[in-house]
């Protein structure tokens, strides 16, 4: 997947997330969002994913909000 395709996928995820929030967590938007998030996860390298998981575990939950 090239950078342009990844950017479109990321934008799609953001828009689906916004739709999900507007619909008060409707199941249809949740399923669509989950599908796109899985696609994004598959495009990210294992190294990058590990680094982000490590960072997430180090940062207190209040700081992430």
N, C-alpha and C positions, 0 to 999 in steps of 0.2 A: 504494500500500500504506500503510495507516495504522499508527500506532505499535503498536497491539495486535497486528496481524498480523506486524509486523516483530519484535516481542518473541517471539512464538510461533516464528517462523522461526529466530531466534537460539537459542532454547532447544532447538529440534529439532537444530540443528547441534551444540550442546554435547553433547546426549545421544548423538547418532550418533558423535561423536568419542570419548566415553567407551566406547561399545560397541566401537568400532574398536580402542581400546587394550586392552580386556579380551579381545578375540578374537585378540590378537597380530597385528594388521594383516591380518585376513582380507579377501580381495578383495571379498566382497559388501558388507561394511560400508564399505570404502574407496569403492566406487562410489556407495553411498547418501550418504555424506558429501560426496563430490565434487558430486553433484547439488544438495544443499542449499547448499553453499558457492557454487556458481554462481548460485543463486537469490538468496542474500544479496548477492553482488557486483553483481548487476543492480539491486538496490534502493538501493544506496549511490550517492550522487551522484558524478559524475566529479571534482568539486572535492575532496570528502572523500577519495576514493580516492587522488588525487594527493598530498594533504597527508600521508596515512598512509604512502604509498610513500616520500615525501621523508624523513619522520621515521625510517622503518625503515632507510633508507640511511645516515642520520647516526649512529644508535646502534650502537655496537660489538656484535657477535654475542654476546659473553659477557654483556653487560648485558641483552640480550633474554631470556636463558635463565632 
